[in-house]
Amino acid sequence: MKTKWIVLIVVALVVLIGYSTFKGSYNGMVQREESISGAWAQVENQYQRRSDLIPNLVNTVKGYADFEQETLTGVIEARAKATSVSINPENLSPDAITQFEQAQQGVSSALSRLLVTVERYPDLKASTQFSQLQVQLEGTENRISVERRNFNTAVQGYNTFIKTFPKNIIAGMFGFEQKGYFEANPGSDVAPEVTFD
């Protein structure tokens, strides 16, 4: 009779430990996945902030009649393309992140061309409104960088968590998949060449 109780107690303990491990692993994956969703929302929030600044910047620049229309059109089109690309936080695959980043890179390139072109317009550069918008835009670019880093940190924690044993088994059973990172743009590892002619 005592042996039967000992076996039952051992089986109950094994089941309890297994359940606790399973529950803790599953809940940990859910929490980390939600952290990624929150970090992604902050990334999108900062990109949206930049996107919201662009119409004001374009309207300020439009006030200067001889400003290159092609440059302004490029900024407006890049913004429209970037805002049309949205990613569901449930599908943060490397390909989806790359697609999103390419659209945002188009905005960055167009804004860079705009700011270089502005150098030829001293009255525009001296404009208080333009200066304030430029400062806000620079601050937003810094915020984007910080939020992208925070997102990558959350993704790293999640990916590491779901790849460790025995959590990888539970992750596979419930469809927890690896998430993508923001990565440096191709060619960003090469320093730009500066020449003075």
Order of alpha helices (4+ residues) and beta strands (2+ residues): alpha-alpha-alpha-alpha-alpha-alpha
